[in-house]
């Protein structure tokens, strides 16, 4: 296992120095960052993904870390920063699966929330169906299946019971499946999942909660 550093508020000086060197494209620093934290992050991934996928995700996470090192400000530890990247990477992968699954597509999606493995009309049908959901159902579905929030986190964010979050999620899925099964050439207000998502969050969440969601989801 990689050696664990002691986490302090604001991150350790050695972490800040190490990531500053990574930002300067110091290969030895990049190797050291991987040595320190790869085993720990990999263990985290294995609890959430199959072994082969976890290996692929681990590489993606450290590629993102190397690319984003110049934006690290030392406000958290390197461990916290890497876990944030890991959560975002997992959430993106889940969004891609979710979008493809709902559209009945089993293709191989490419990375990125806008690179959907969905045909043009299928995508329009999906977004139109999402847009017709009641906001309270759509919001839980979006937070849970797209952003990766747990029902416990959603309940705390929205001030509802965990059971209520689960019930809204189930109703949203049932409504969406019915809509997709009967839809023909549907057109809605949005042409992209991200556009629908942004409109929903602005409409249905207080500003403070929007900031929290964006912070948790932000790609580092």
C-alpha positions, 0 to 999 in steps of 0.5 A, a space after each residue: 500500500 502507498 504510504 499515507 501522509 497525515 492530513 491537516 487543514 489546508 494540506 501538508 507543506 510536502 503535499 503543496 510542494 509536491 503538487 507544485 512540482 507536478 504542475 511544473 511537469 516534474 516527472 519524479 513528482 508525478 511518480 511520487 504522487 502516484 506512489 503515495 496515493 494510488 493504492 488508497 484511491 484504487 481501494 476506493 474505486 474497487 468498492 464501487 467498480 469492477 477490477 478492470 474498470 477500477 484500473 482504467 478509472 485510476 489511470 484517468 484520475 491521475 491523468 486529470 490530477 496531472 492536468 489540473 495540478 496548476 489549479 491546486 491551491 493547498 486549501 485541502 490535502 492532496 488526498 482530499 483533492 484526489 478523492 474529489 477527482 475520483 468522485 467526479 470521474 465516477 459520477 461522469 462514468 455513471 452519467 454516461 451509463 445512465 443516459 445510454 441505459 435510459 435510451 435503450 442504447 448499449 453502445 460504448 460511450 466516450 468520456 464527457 457528459 455531452 458525448 452520449 451514446 444516443 442517436 439524435 432522435 433518441 436523445 431528443 425523446 429522452 430529454 423531452 421525457 425528462 422535461 415533463 417530469 414533476 420538478 420534485 421527481 426530476 430533481 431527485 433523479 438528477 441528483 442521484 443518477 446523474 450527479 451521484 448523490 446518495 439518498 441520505 445526501 439528497 435528503 439533507 440537501 432538500 430537507 426531506 426524509 430518505 424514504 421520500 427521496 427513494 419514493 420520488 426516485 422510483 416514481 421518476 423512473 417509472 414515469 420516464 420509462 413509460 414516456 420513453 416506451 410511448 414517445 415518438 419524435 418528441 421535442 422539448 425545450 432543451 437539446 442537451 442533457 446539460 441544458 436540461 440539468 442547468 435549467 432544473 437546478 436553477 428552477 428547483 434548488 435554492 442558490 446555496 444548494 446549487 453552489 453545493 451541487 456544483 462544487 461536489 460535481 465540478 471536474 478538477 
